[in-house]
Amino acid sequence: MKNILLAPAAVLLAGLVACSSGEQKANDDKRDQLQKVAEPAARAEKLQQTEQTTPSRLDIYAEVELNPNLEGLSENQKTMIGLLIDAGKITDDLFWKQVWGDRSTLLDSISDPKVKLFAEYNYGPWDRLDSDKPFIDGLGERPKGVQYYPRDMSKDEFEAWQQEGKDGLYSLVKRDENGDLMLVKYSQEYAAEIKRIAELLGQASDLAEDPEFSAYLKLRAQAMLDDDYQASDLAWMSMKNNPVEVVIGPIESYQDALYGYRTAFETFVLIKDQAWSSRLSKFAKYMPELQQGLPVDAQYKAEVPGRDADLNAYDMAYCAGDCNSGSKTIAINLPNDEEVQLAKGTRRLQIKNAMRAKFDKILLPIAGELIAEDQRRYITFDAFFANTMFHEVAHGLGIKNTLDGSTTVRQALKEHASALEEGKADILGLYMIQEMREKGEISEGELMDNYVTFLAGIFRSVRFGASSAHGRANMIRFNYFSDAGAFSRDETLGTYRVNVVEFEKAIKDLSRELLVMQGNGDYLAVSQFVDLQGNVSAQLKADLDRLGAANIPVDIVYKQGREVLGL
């Protein structure tokens, strides 16, 4: 079916833009009115078109129930968890608004229940695990700036805009009544929702039995009202004993594919695994020493990572928003505030039940298809857990500000910052494992476990596609390691094996290259590197297609909420 509504609207809008400057104000008002009428109509017409997606894409997720053991918690703590879930549901609504708009416009217009469910998983009509390809006919490409920026804003217009804070984390860019760009704070744009979240966090604070957690919840509630999260981030870093954990707010900037500036709302509700956490607590003390051992010149490791960092393991009770979209998070490294990181380090939260589900349902089957038979014995959950854990720890290594002191690495590298940072954390995580094994701090299994499990993990994550920072990071690493001979492929069997000497050299070489690019803050050089290395070859695509043909899930989705937890 042809799009019969959008084209006339587009012609009218183009005519308005071309008018003389004397008529500009009146015509801008007309343009705004036409947009308000034409866009929903055009969108609704599109949604009535044939919904196109292959059956295999609709079945790429394996459902996992989030039902951690709550038996050790008091009734107040259980009630508190329910309130945190209620707050999380609101962040889910806000995330929809940030990446799509009114979700009912989309979901209510889809007749096929499987396609509708797929749209719910993806928070929109674009397949997050297939490079954001549209799976509903006629909707076109996902806007790089989603709802963070006006659709008609060019990069030239934004970069010429002399506005303080235009690269802020907690604001939208919109147009004022004259058609000029303006900033709107999240607390203003989403005032009603944020007020309700703050109320729920306040009620949860009254039930919290750990005083530091109670204080944090109050500070987090105020942070959302003020768009100022640093005080609550500092308080979050000081918590050590709370058995219930919540991460809530606008946190990661992955969704802003235009600049990588603006953050998306999300929520994790977590239950601490005390036994596993005690096993992890010993590693944080080595951060300064590991920083100094990085394979780069001194200026690229001059920053001293905070000594207050800690490692803990959790089971997830609920997640919403950004962390529930596309590939599911299995570990957290926060806060992202560079000043807090330098002052106090970061906290690393390993999500054990999500990790176990991905290992059992995805990584082991992938290894059975793509890893050389004699190396499959090295695929272990302990190695998968360690690789993931040290990935998060490694976010604290390296450099947060460019060498010239002009800006942060995140601001300098814009939309490529997340992919480069994820790649750095992956590769430095292996470096840290090497060092910890030499010190005798890791004794389970052997180093080859980490290497082969790491290789299998690349195949798992590269399936997330180019729209994911983790997916792009894995593409870069796969191609770099392939060029370095770090692994080889059996042309007859179609399986891969680790070549230890070349593998270890590639770890060192890629670590150096990524750290130097971050420190230099050279956006053009990084763009060229990502363009060169961040692609899927025909051979790799064919091997990944084999995984789909074998019905191996790409990722997991959650059955979760109050009802699942009995709350």
Secondary structure as the mmCIF struct_conf table of DSSP 4:
data_model
#
loop_
_struct_conf.conf_type_id
_struct_conf.id
_struct_conf.beg_label_comp_id
_struct_conf.beg_label_asym_id
_struct_conf.beg_label_seq_id
_struct_conf.end_label_comp_id
_struct_conf.end_label_asym_id
_struct_conf.end_label_seq_id
TURN_TY1_P TURN_TY1_P1 ILE A 4 LEU A 5
HELX_RH_AL_P HELX_RH_AL_P1 LEU A 6 VAL A 17
TURN_TY1_P TURN_TY1_P2 ALA A 18 ALA A 18
BEND BEND1 CYS A 19 CYS A 19
HELX_RH_3T_P HELX_RH_3T_P1 SER A 21 GLU A 23
HELX_RH_AL_P HELX_RH_AL_P2 GLN A 24 LEU A 47
TURN_TY1_P TURN_TY1_P3 GLN A 48 GLN A 48
BEND BEND2 GLN A 49 GLN A 49
HELX_LH_PP_P HELX_LH_PP_P1 THR A 50 GLU A 51
HELX_RH_AL_P HELX_RH_AL_P3 PRO A 55 LEU A 58
TURN_TY1_P TURN_TY1_P4 ASP A 59 ASP A 59
STRN STRN1 TYR A 61 GLU A 65
TURN_TY1_P TURN_TY1_P5 GLU A 71 GLY A 72
BEND BEND3 LEU A 73 LEU A 73
HELX_RH_AL_P HELX_RH_AL_P4 GLU A 75 VAL A 99
TURN_TY1_P TURN_TY1_P6 TRP A 100 TRP A 100
BEND BEND4 GLY A 101 GLY A 101
HELX_RH_AL_P HELX_RH_AL_P5 ARG A 103 LEU A 107
TURN_TY1_P TURN_TY1_P7 ASP A 108 SER A 109
HELX_RH_AL_P HELX_RH_AL_P6 PRO A 113 ASN A 122
TURN_TY1_P TURN_TY1_P8 TYR A 123 TYR A 123
BEND BEND5 GLY A 124 PRO A 125
STRN STRN2 TRP A 126 ASP A 127
TURN_TY1_P TURN_TY1_P9 ARG A 128 ASP A 132
STRN STRN3 LYS A 133 PRO A 134
BEND BEND6 ILE A 136 ILE A 136
TURN_TY1_P TURN_TY1_P10 ASP A 137 GLY A 138
BEND BEND7 GLU A 141 GLU A 141
HELX_LH_PP_P HELX_LH_PP_P2 ARG A 142 PRO A 143
TURN_TY1_P TURN_TY1_P11 LYS A 144 TYR A 148
BEND BEND8 TYR A 149 TYR A 149
TURN_TY1_P TURN_TY1_P12 ARG A 151 ASP A 152
HELX_RH_AL_P HELX_RH_AL_P7 LYS A 155 ALA A 160
TURN_TY1_P TURN_TY1_P13 GLU A 164 ASP A 167
BEND BEND9 LEU A 169 TYR A 170
STRN STRN4 SER A 171 ARG A 175
TURN_TY1_P TURN_TY1_P14 GLU A 177 ASN A 178
BEND BEND10 GLY A 179 GLY A 179
STRN STRN5 LEU A 181 LYS A 185
HELX_RH_AL_P HELX_RH_AL_P8 TYR A 186 GLU A 189
TURN_TY1_P TURN_TY1_P15 TYR A 190 TYR A 190
HELX_RH_AL_P HELX_RH_AL_P9 ALA A 191 LEU A 207
BEND BEND11 GLU A 209 ASP A 210
HELX_RH_AL_P HELX_RH_AL_P10 PRO A 211 ASP A 226
TURN_TY1_P TURN_TY1_P16 ASP A 227 ASP A 227
HELX_RH_AL_P HELX_RH_AL_P11 GLN A 230 SER A 238
BEND BEND12 ASN A 241 ASN A 241
BEND BEND13 PRO A 243 PRO A 243
STRN STRN6 VAL A 244 GLU A 252
TURN_TY1_P TURN_TY1_P17 TYR A 254 GLN A 255
TURN_TY1_P TURN_TY1_P18 ALA A 257 TYR A 259
BEND BEND14 GLY A 260 GLY A 260
STRN STRN7 ALA A 264 ASP A 273
HELX_RH_AL_P HELX_RH_AL_P12 GLN A 274 LEU A 280
TURN_TY1_P TURN_TY1_P19 SER A 281 LYS A 282
BEND BEND15 PHE A 283 PHE A 283
HELX_RH_3T_P HELX_RH_3T_P2 ALA A 284 TYR A 286
HELX_RH_AL_P HELX_RH_AL_P13 MET A 287 GLN A 292
TURN_TY1_P TURN_TY1_P20 GLY A 293 GLY A 293
BEND BEND16 LEU A 294 VAL A 296
HELX_RH_3T_P HELX_RH_3T_P3 ALA A 298 LYS A 301
BEND BEND17 GLU A 303 GLU A 303
BEND BEND18 ARG A 307 ARG A 307
STRN STRN8 ASP A 310 GLY A 321
HELX_RH_3T_P HELX_RH_3T_P4 ASP A 322 ASN A 324
BEND BEND19 SER A 325 SER A 327
HELX_LH_PP_P HELX_LH_PP_P3 LYS A 328 THR A 329
BEND BEND20 ILE A 330 ILE A 330
STRN STRN9 ALA A 331 LEU A 334
HELX_RH_AL_P HELX_RH_AL_P14 GLU A 338 LYS A 344
STRN STRN10 ARG A 347 ILE A 351
HELX_RH_AL_P HELX_RH_AL_P15 LYS A 352 LYS A 358
HELX_RH_PI_P HELX_RH_PI_P1 PHE A 359 LEU A 363
HELX_RH_AL_P HELX_RH_AL_P16 LEU A 364 LEU A 370
STRN STRN11 ILE A 371 ILE A 371
HELX_RH_3T_P HELX_RH_3T_P5 GLU A 373 TYR A 378
HELX_RH_AL_P HELX_RH_AL_P17 PHE A 381 ALA A 394
TURN_TY1_P TURN_TY1_P21 HIS A 395 GLY A 396
BEND BEND21 LEU A 397 GLY A 398
BEND BEND22 LYS A 400 LYS A 400
STRN STRN12 ASN A 401 ASN A 401
TURN_TY1_P TURN_TY1_P22 LEU A 403 ASP A 404
BEND BEND23 GLY A 405 THR A 407
STRN STRN13 THR A 408 THR A 408
HELX_RH_AL_P HELX_RH_AL_P18 VAL A 409 LEU A 413
HELX_RH_3T_P HELX_RH_3T_P6 LYS A 414 HIS A 416
HELX_RH_AL_P HELX_RH_AL_P19 ALA A 417 GLU A 438
TURN_TY1_P TURN_TY1_P23 LYS A 439 GLY A 440
BEND BEND24 GLU A 441 GLU A 441
BEND BEND25 GLU A 444 GLY A 445
HELX_RH_AL_P HELX_RH_AL_P20 LEU A 447 VAL A 462
TURN_TY1_P TURN_TY1_P24 ARG A 463 PHE A 464
TURN_TY1_P TURN_TY1_P25 ALA A 466 SER A 467
BEND BEND26 SER A 468 SER A 468
HELX_RH_AL_P HELX_RH_AL_P21 ALA A 469 ASP A 483
TURN_TY1_P TURN_TY1_P26 ALA A 484 GLY A 485
BEND BEND27 ALA A 486 ALA A 486
STRN STRN14 PHE A 487 ASP A 490
TURN_TY1_P TURN_TY1_P27 GLU A 491 GLY A 494
STRN STRN15 THR A 495 VAL A 498
HELX_RH_AL_P HELX_RH_AL_P22 VAL A 500 ASN A 520
TURN_TY1_P TURN_TY1_P28 GLY A 521 GLY A 521
HELX_RH_AL_P HELX_RH_AL_P23 TYR A 523 GLN A 533
BEND BEND28 GLY A 534 ASN A 535
HELX_RH_AL_P HELX_RH_AL_P24 ALA A 538 ALA A 549
TURN_TY1_P TURN_TY1_P29 ALA A 550 ASN A 551
BEND BEND29 VAL A 554 VAL A 554
STRN STRN16 ASP A 555 LYS A 559
BEND BEND30 GLY A 561 GLY A 561
HELX_RH_AL_P HELX_RH_AL_P25 ARG A 562 LEU A 565
TURN_TY1_P TURN_TY1_P30 GLY A 566 GLY A 566
#
